[in-house]
C-alpha cells in the first residue's frame, strides 16, 4: 500500500488505481473491463461502495470487484448487463463513507470464476491462488 500506516494486514487481493491531485474534486469514471452482469452493489466494510460484476472472457468467468465507488453513480441494478468499456460508476469522495474513510482510489480485484468473496486482503499467500493479478490479467486480455 502507498499509504502508511495501512489499517489492513495480509496480502492485497487487487491493485489500487490511484488518482492525481487534480482529480480529487472531480468525478473519476470507472469502466467495465468486459461484457458482464452486475452481481452486487452496496456498502461493504473496507470499501464503502462496492460494485461486483461477473465477466466472461474467452469462455472463462472472472468476477471483478470495483471498490471505493460512489453508489449513487452506479447506473445498473443487480442482474443487469454491462458492456465492455461502459461507464459503470465513478470513484467515491476521498475520506468519506463512500471510500470507507480511505483516500480516493479504485481497488480493483479479479476473482477466478464465480464467487461471493469480496475480501480486499487475505492472510496467506496461498489464498491469493483464487485471485488473478489484475494488471497481468488486463495485459493478457487486451484490456477487455
C-alpha positions in Angstrom: 0.0 0.0 0.0 1.2 3.5 -0.7 -0.4 4.7 2.5 1.3 4.2 5.9 0.2 3.1 8.3 -2.1 0.7 6.4 -5.1 -0.3 8.5 -5.4 -3.8 6.9 -2.9 -6.6 7.0 -2.0 -9.5 4.8 -1.8 -9.9 1.1 -3.7 -7.4 -1.1 -6.1 -9.2 -3.5 -6.2 -6.4 -6.1 -4.5 -3.4 -7.5 -5.1 0.2 -6.4 -5.7 2.7 -9.2 -4.5 6.0 -7.7 -5.9 9.4 -8.6 -4.0 12.6 -9.4 -4.3 15.7 -7.1 -6.4 17.5 -9.7 -8.9 14.6 -9.7 -9.7 14.9 -6.0 -12.7 17.2 -6.6 -14.0 15.8 -9.9 -15.8 12.7 -11.0 -13.4 9.9 -12.0 -15.2 7.4 -14.2 -14.9 3.6 -13.8 -15.4 1.4 -16.9 -16.3 -2.2 -17.3 -13.3 -4.4 -18.3 -15.6 -6.7 -20.4 -19.2 -7.6 -21.0 -20.8 -8.9 -17.9 -23.6 -9.0 -15.3 -23.8 -6.9 -12.1 -23.8 -9.3 -9.2 -23.6 -6.9 -6.2 -23.8 -3.2 -5.5 -23.7 -1.8 -2.0 -21.8 -0.8 1.1 -19.1 -3.2 2.2 -16.8 -2.8 5.2 -13.3 -1.9 4.0 -14.6 -0.5 0.7 -17.5 1.8 1.3 -19.2 1.5 -2.1 -18.5 -1.8 -3.9 -19.6 -2.9 -7.4 -19.2 -6.6 -8.3 -19.5 -7.6 -12.0 -19.2 -11.2 -13.3 -17.5 -11.2 -16.7 -17.0 -14.0 -19.2 -13.9 -13.6 -21.3 -12.6 -16.2 -23.7 -15.0 -18.8 -22.2 -13.7 -18.1 -18.7 -15.6 -16.5 -15.9 -14.0 -13.8 -13.8 -15.6 -11.8 -11.0 -14.3 -8.2 -10.8 -14.5 -6.0 -7.7 -14.6 -2.3 -8.3 -14.1 -0.8 -4.8 -14.5 2.7 -3.3 -17.2 3.7 -5.7 -20.0 6.3 -5.3 -23.0 4.0 -5.2 -25.4 6.8 -6.4 -23.4 6.8 -9.7 -23.9 3.1 -10.4 -26.4 3.0 -13.3 -27.1 -0.7 -13.3 -29.0 -2.9 -10.9 -28.1 -6.4 -9.8 -28.9 -8.7 -12.7 -28.5 -6.1 -15.4 -25.8 -6.5 -18.1 -22.9 -4.2 -18.8 -20.8 -3.9 -22.0 -17.0 -3.6 -22.3 -16.0 0.0 -21.9 -19.3 1.2 -20.5 -19.0 3.6 -17.6 -20.3 1.7 -14.6 -19.7 4.2 -11.8 -17.4 7.0 -10.5 -15.0 6.9 -7.7 -16.3 7.9 -4.3 -15.2 11.0 -2.5 -12.0 10.5 -0.6 -12.1 10.1 3.2 -15.8 9.7 3.2 -18.2 6.8 3.8 -18.1 6.2 0.0 -14.5 5.1 0.4 -14.8 3.8 3.9 -12.6 6.7 5.1 -9.8 5.8 2.6 -8.2 8.1 0.0 -9.9 8.5 -3.4 -8.7 5.5 -5.4 -10.1 2.4 -7.1 -9.5 -1.0 -5.5 -9.7 -3.4 -8.5 -9.6 -7.1 -7.9 -10.5 -10.1 -10.1 -11.5 -13.5 -8.7 -11.2 -16.7 -10.7 -14.7 -18.0 -11.5 -17.9 -17.0 -9.7 -17.5 -16.2 -6.1 -19.2 -14.1 -3.4 -15.7 -13.4 -1.9 -15.1 -9.7 -1.6 -12.1 -9.6 0.6 -9.5 -6.9 -0.1 -6.8 -8.7 1.8 -6.1 -12.4 2.6 -3.9 -13.7 5.3 -1.8 -16.2 3.4 -0.1 -16.2 0.0 -1.9 -19.5 -0.8 -5.2 -17.7 -0.6 -4.2 -15.5 -3.5 -4.5 -18.5 -5.8 -8.2 -17.8 -6.1 -7.4 -14.3 -7.5 -5.9 -13.1 -10.7 -3.2 -10.4 -10.7 -5.4 -7.7 -12.2 -2.6 -5.9 -14.0 -1.4 -9.1 -15.7 -5.0 -10.2 -16.5 -5.7 -6.9 -18.2 -2.5 -7.1 -20.2 -3.2 -10.7 -21.2 -6.8 -10.0 -22.2 -6.1 -6.7 -24.1 -7.9 -4.5 -21.6 -11.1 -6.4 -22.3 
